[in-house]
Amino acid sequence: MTLTELKYIVAVARERHFGKAAEACYVSQPTLSVAIKKLEEELDVKLFERSANEVSVTALGEEIVRQAQSVLEQAAAIKEIAKRGKDPLGGALTLGIIYTIGPYLLPDLVRQMITRTPQMPLMLQENFTVKLLEMLRTGEIDCAILAEPFPDAGLAIAPLYDEPFMAAVPFHHALAAKAQLTSEELKNETMLLLGSGHCFRDHVLEVCPEFARFSSNTEGIRRSFEGSSLETIKHMVAAGMGVTLVPRLSVPKEAFAAKRKRDEDPYVKYLPIADKDGGSPPTRRIVLAWRRSFTRYEAIAALRNAVYACELPGVTRLS
């Protein structure tokens, strides 16, 4: 039994597909399949049920995969202890980040890290929350910047900032003349949503639950009102296809400029969202998460300090 074989079975259990697991492990599918077969023969158990269309984990396989994840995490901890003994800020830090944060935080964050800890470059992995949590468990990434809530995975969590949502409407839309909007005013509009898998989609549906019906397969053309990224959604808004909610950091700086250039025709108007009862506007909490067994505490602290040093306009920093 080797750590490589354990890594392979964890990947197959995660991907439910031998080809995708092999790709994730940077090996050929035959190499991965042979290694797993060898491990099954050594243990004298069947880990996976294979069929033409899918791969499922056996009941005993589920237990073995959980133990394999734990072993891989402990093996990674050994390496981290050795690194920490030399220089906890020496060597790359592998950071995962969700799609609706990465494009807006990373440019400033990377610059801050280069200035503050040039000896610790960031290795970046952008993905969905569920995938990043799995990668944290298996030690594929060291830490991740996520939006709450997410399933409790026994991780250490440090809050970074609370970020308000803003409404994005076509510039010539009737709502664009208002100073702020409420979720009630958005009810009768065509809401543009991110596709399934994006946690920000769920955040929008919490603010405007009436749009949850769009996620049904029976809605036909309504399902076309989904985008793969926030930037795609903004282009759809600009084209007059509907309205959406966006996180504050995704709003371009020029949207807040008092005056625009004459030849600069804005296509999207960004408006704050007011709670109809006078309460706080809807926000999302952004946190840094890492395994409790991760030993490079100084690296985590340096990353948090770099985030706090970022400009972060319009958000509330948390300590």
C-alpha positions as CSV (number, residue, x, y, z in Angstrom):
1,M,0.0,0.0,0.0
2,T,1.3,3.4,-1.0
3,L,0.3,7.0,-0.5
4,T,-0.1,7.3,-4.3
5,E,-2.6,4.5,-4.3
6,L,-4.6,6.1,-1.5
7,K,-4.5,9.4,-3.4
8,Y,-6.0,7.5,-6.5
9,I,-8.9,5.9,-4.6
10,V,-9.8,9.3,-3.0
11,A,-9.8,10.9,-6.4
12,V,-12.1,8.2,-7.9
13,A,-14.4,8.4,-4.9
14,R,-14.6,12.2,-5.5
15,E,-15.0,12.2,-9.2
16,R,-17.0,9.0,-9.6
17,H,-15.1,8.6,-12.9
18,F,-11.8,6.9,-13.6
19,G,-10.9,9.1,-16.5
20,K,-11.5,12.4,-14.5
21,A,-9.7,11.0,-11.5
22,A,-6.7,10.1,-13.6
23,E,-6.7,13.6,-15.1
24,A,-6.9,15.2,-11.6
25,C,-3.9,13.1,-10.5
26,Y,-1.9,13.8,-13.6
27,V,-1.6,10.2,-14.7
28,S,-3.0,8.0,-17.4
29,Q,-6.2,6.1,-16.8
30,P,-4.5,2.7,-17.2
31,T,-1.9,3.7,-14.6
32,L,-4.6,4.7,-12.1
33,S,-6.7,1.6,-12.8
34,V,-3.8,-0.8,-12.4
35,A,-2.8,0.8,-9.1
36,I,-6.4,0.6,-7.7
37,K,-6.7,-3.0,-8.8
38,K,-3.4,-3.8,-7.0
39,L,-4.7,-2.2,-3.8
40,E,-8.0,-4.0,-4.0
41,E,-6.1,-7.3,-4.4
42,E,-3.8,-6.5,-1.5
43,L,-6.8,-5.6,0.8
44,D,-8.9,-8.4,-0.7
45,V,-11.9,-6.1,-0.9
46,K,-13.9,-4.4,-3.7
47,L,-13.7,-0.6,-3.3
48,F,-15.7,0.4,-6.4
49,E,-18.7,-0.8,-8.3
50,R,-18.0,-0.2,-12.0
51,S,-20.7,0.1,-14.7
52,A,-20.8,1.5,-18.2
53,N,-22.1,4.9,-17.1
54,E,-20.9,5.5,-13.5
55,V,-18.6,4.4,-10.7
56,S,-19.9,4.0,-7.2
57,V,-18.1,3.4,-3.9
58,T,-19.0,0.2,-2.0
59,A,-20.1,0.5,1.6
60,L,-16.7,-0.8,2.8
61,G,-15.0,1.3,0.2
62,E,-16.5,4.5,1.7
63,E,-15.0,3.7,5.1
64,I,-11.6,2.9,3.5
65,V,-11.7,6.1,1.5
66,R,-12.4,8.2,4.6
67,Q,-9.4,6.6,6.3
68,A,-7.3,7.2,3.2
69,Q,-8.2,10.9,3.3
70,S,-7.1,11.0,7.0
71,V,-3.8,9.3,6.1
72,L,-3.1,11.7,3.3
73,E,-3.8,14.6,5.5
74,Q,-1.4,13.3,8.2
75,A,1.3,12.7,5.6
76,A,0.9,16.3,4.3
77,A,1.2,17.4,7.9
78,I,4.6,15.7,8.2
79,K,5.9,17.7,5.3
80,E,4.4,20.9,6.7
81,I,6.1,20.3,10.1
82,A,9.4,19.9,8.3
83,K,8.8,23.2,6.4
84,R,7.8,25.0,9.5
85,G,11.0,24.0,11.2
86,K,13.0,25.7,8.5
87,D,10.9,28.7,7.6
88,P,7.0,28.8,7.9
89,L,6.9,31.5,5.3
90,G,9.3,29.7,2.9
91,G,7.8,27.9,0.0
92,A,4.5,28.2,-1.8
93,L,1.1,28.4,-0.1
94,T,-1.7,26.7,-2.1
95,L,-4.9,28.8,-1.9
96,G,-8.3,27.9,-3.1
97,I,-10.9,30.5,-3.9
98,I,-14.4,30.5,-5.2
99,Y,-15.3,31.9,-8.7
100,T,-17.3,34.9,-7.3
101,I,-14.4,36.2,-5.2
102,G,-11.3,35.3,-7.2
103,P,-11.4,37.9,-10.0
104,Y,-12.1,40.8,-7.7
105,L,-9.8,40.0,-4.7
106,L,-6.9,38.3,-6.3
107,P,-5.3,41.1,-8.3
108,D,-4.8,43.2,-5.1
109,L,-4.1,40.2,-2.9
110,V,-1.4,38.8,-5.1
111,R,0.3,42.2,-5.2
112,Q,0.2,42.5,-1.4
113,M,1.7,39.0,-1.0
114,I,4.5,39.7,-3.4
115,T,5.3,42.9,-1.4
116,R,5.0,41.3,2.0
117,T,6.1,37.7,1.6
118,P,7.9,37.3,-1.7
119,Q,9.4,34.0,-0.5
120,M,5.9,32.5,-0.2
121,P,4.2,32.6,-3.7
122,L,0.5,31.8,-3.9
123,M,-0.4,28.7,-5.9
124,L,-4.0,29.4,-6.9
125,Q,-6.9,27.0,-7.4
126,E,-10.3,28.5,-8.4
127,N,-13.3,26.3,-8.0
128,F,-16.7,25.7,-6.5
129,T,-17.1,25.6,-2.7
130,V,-17.9,21.8,-2.6
131,K,-14.8,21.0,-4.6
132,L,-12.5,23.3,-2.6
133,L,-13.8,21.7,0.7
134,E,-12.9,18.3,-0.7
135,M,-9.4,19.5,-1.8
136,L,-8.9,20.9,1.7
137,R,-9.7,17.5,3.3
138,T,-7.3,15.6,1.0
139,G,-4.5,18.1,1.4
140,E,-4.5,19.2,-2.2
141,I,-4.8,22.8,-1.1
142,D,-3.6,24.5,2.1
143,C,-6.4,26.9,2.7
144,A,-9.4,28.5,0.9
145,I,-11.3,31.8,0.8
146,L,-15.0,30.9,0.8
147,A,-18.4,32.5,1.4
148,E,-20.5,31.2,4.3
149,P,-22.5,29.2,4.9
150,F,-21.0,25.9,3.8
151,P,-21.0,22.4,5.3
152,D,-19.1,22.1,8.6
153,A,-16.0,20.1,7.7
154,G,-14.2,20.5,11.0
155,L,-12.0,23.2,9.5
156,A,-10.4,26.2,11.3
157,I,-12.2,29.4,10.2
158,A,-11.2,33.0,10.3
159,P,-13.7,35.7,9.2
160,L,-12.3,38.2,6.7
161,Y,-15.0,40.6,5.7
162,D,-18.8,41.1,5.3
163,E,-19.6,42.1,1.7
164,P,-23.0,43.7,0.8
165,F,-24.9,42.9,-2.4
166,M,-25.8,45.5,-4.9
167,A,-28.5,45.3,-7.7
168,A,-27.3,45.6,-11.3
169,V,-30.0,46.9,-13.7
170,P,-29.8,48.1,-17.3
171,F,-28.9,51.8,-17.4
172,H,-32.1,52.8,-19.2
173,H,-34.4,50.6,-17.0
174,A,-37.1,52.4,-14.9
175,L,-35.5,51.1,-11.7
176,A,-32.2,52.8,-12.6
177,A,-33.6,56.2,-11.7
178,K,-33.9,55.1,-8.0
179,A,-31.3,55.8,-5.3
180,Q,-31.7,52.3,-3.9
181,L,-33.9,49.2,-4.3
182,T,-35.6,46.6,-2.2
183,S,-36.0,42.9,-2.9
184,E,-39.8,43.6,-3.2
185,E,-39.1,45.9,-6.1
186,L,-37.1,43.2,-7.9
187,K,-39.9,40.6,-7.6
188,N,-41.5,41.4,-10.9
189,E,-38.2,41.6,-12.9
190,T,-36.4,38.9,-14.9
191,M,-33.7,37.8,-12.5
192,L,-30.4,36.6,-14.1
193,L,-28.7,33.9,-12.0
194,L,-25.4,32.0,-12.0
195,G,-25.6,28.4,-12.9
196,S,-26.0,25.6,-10.4
197,G,-23.0,24.9,-8.2
198,H,-22.2,28.6,-7.5
199,C,-22.9,29.4,-3.9
200,F,-23.6,33.0,-4.9
201,R,-26.7,31.7,-6.8
202,D,-28.0,30.4,-3.4
203,H,-27.2,33.8,-1.8
204,V,-29.3,35.6,-4.4
205,L,-32.2,33.2,-3.9
206,E,-32.1,33.8,-0.2
207,V,-32.6,37.5,-0.9
208,C,-35.2,36.9,-3.6
209,P,-36.7,33.5,-2.9
210,E,-39.4,34.0,-5.4
211,F,-36.9,33.4,-8.2
212,A,-36.1,29.8,-6.9
213,R,-38.7,28.6,-9.5
214,F,-36.2,29.4,-12.2
215,S,-34.1,26.5,-11.1
216,S,-36.7,24.0,-12.2
217,N,-36.3,22.1,-15.4
218,T,-39.9,22.8,-16.3
219,E,-39.2,26.5,-16.8
220,G,-37.8,25.9,-20.3
221,I,-36.6,29.2,-21.6
222,R,-36.2,30.6,-18.1
223,R,-33.2,28.3,-17.7
224,S,-31.4,30.3,-20.4
225,F,-31.3,33.2,-18.0
226,E,-28.2,31.7,-16.3
227,G,-24.6,32.7,-16.8
228,S,-21.3,30.9,-16.1
229,S,-19.7,33.9,-14.4
230,L,-20.6,37.2,-12.8
231,E,-19.0,39.1,-15.8
232,T,-21.2,37.1,-18.2
233,I,-24.3,38.0,-16.1
234,K,-23.3,41.7,-16.2
235,H,-23.1,41.6,-20.0
236,M,-26.6,40.1,-20.1
237,V,-27.8,42.9,-17.8
238,A,-26.2,45.5,-20.2
239,A,-28.0,43.9,-23.1
240,G,-31.3,44.5,-21.3
241,M,-32.1,40.8,-20.6
242,G,-32.9,41.4,-16.9
243,V,-31.5,42.4,-13.5
244,T,-29.2,40.6,-11.0
245,L,-27.5,41.0,-7.7
246,V,-23.7,41.2,-7.5
247,P,-21.2,41.3,-4.6
248,R,-19.8,44.8,-3.9
249,L,-16.2,44.1,-4.9
250,S,-17.4,43.1,-8.4
251,V,-18.7,46.6,-9.0
252,P,-16.2,48.6,-11.2
253,K,-14.8,51.7,-9.6
254,E,-16.1,53.9,-12.4
255,A,-19.6,53.0,-11.5
256,F,-19.2,55.3,-8.4
257,A,-17.6,58.1,-10.2
258,A,-19.5,61.4,-9.8
259,K,-19.0,62.3,-13.4
260,R,-18.4,60.2,-16.5
261,K,-16.6,61.1,-19.7
262,R,-19.0,62.3,-22.4
263,D,-18.0,59.4,-24.7
264,E,-18.4,56.8,-21.9
265,D,-21.9,55.4,-22.2
266,P,-22.7,53.3,-19.1
267,Y,-24.8,50.2,-19.8
268,V,-25.3,49.0,-16.2
269,K,-26.4,50.9,-13.2
270,Y,-25.4,49.6,-9.7
271,L,-27.7,50.4,-6.8
272,P,-27.6,49.6,-3.1
273,I,-30.2,47.2,-1.7
274,A,-32.2,48.5,1.3
275,D,-34.1,46.2,3.6
276,K,-37.8,47.2,3.4
277,D,-38.0,47.0,7.2
278,G,-35.1,49.3,7.7
279,G,-32.7,46.6,8.7
280,S,-29.2,45.9,7.3
281,P,-28.8,45.2,3.6
282,P,-28.2,41.6,2.5
283,T,-24.5,40.6,2.8
284,R,-22.3,37.6,2.5
285,R,-19.5,36.7,5.0
286,I,-16.1,35.9,3.4
287,V,-13.9,33.6,5.5
288,L,-10.5,31.9,5.3
289,A,-10.6,28.2,6.0
290,W,-7.8,25.7,6.6
291,R,-7.3,22.2,8.1
292,R,-6.8,22.2,11.9
293,S,-3.8,20.0,11.3
294,F,-2.1,22.6,9.1
295,T,1.0,23.7,10.9
296,R,2.2,26.8,9.1
297,Y,0.3,29.2,11.4
298,E,2.5,32.1,10.3
299,A,1.6,31.5,6.7
300,I,-2.1,31.7,7.5
301,A,-1.5,34.9,9.5
302,A,0.5,36.5,6.7
303,L,-2.3,35.7,4.2
304,R,-4.9,37.2,6.5
305,N,-2.9,40.3,6.9
306,A,-2.4,40.6,3.2
307,V,-6.2,40.4,2.7
308,Y,-6.7,43.1,5.3
309,A,-4.2,45.3,3.5
310,C,-6.2,45.1,0.3
311,E,-8.4,48.1,-0.6
312,L,-11.7,46.2,-0.3
313,P,-14.0,49.2,-1.0
314,G,-17.5,49.0,0.5
315,V,-17.0,46.0,2.7
316,T,-16.8,45.6,6.5
317,R,-13.5,44.2,7.6
318,L,-13.6,41.6,10.4
319,S,-11.0,40.7,13.0
